[in-house]
Amino acid sequence: MDLPIETKFDSNYRKVLVAARRARQIQSGASPLVRSQSNKACRLAQEEIQAGKIAYVHVGPPPEKPTIEDPGIPILAI
């Protein structure tokens, strides 16, 4: 199974998830991929993404809207 490597983010939510995971890697001792004036892991991760140094692999099926079997439950549109 060959998974495609993504370099573009399809949503800001995914960008935040990738940045958070990369920040955890930096906090655990991974070397930063860019030079920065900041030493904060979150900021370093954001700068790495901005520089195009971070890619991700999307695994798993796209999320599906859950089905509701009990018609008595109100569905709220938020």
MOSULFEN-V584152 format. One record per backbone hydrogen bond with DSSP energy under -0.5 kcal/mol. CO is the residue of the C=O (numbers start at 0). NH is the residue of the N-H. If there is no record, write none. Layout:
# MOSULFEN-V584152
co->[CO CO]
nh->[NH NH]
This chain:
# MOSULFEN-V584152
co->[0 3 3 5 10 11 12 13 14 15 16 17 18 19 20 21 22 23 24 25 39 40 41 42 43 44 45 46 47 47 48 55 55 56 66 68 69 71 73 75]
nh->[2 5 57 55 14 15 16 17 18 19 20 21 22 23 24 25 26 27 29 28 43 44 45 46 47 48 49 50 52 53 51 5 57 58 68 70 72 73 75 77]
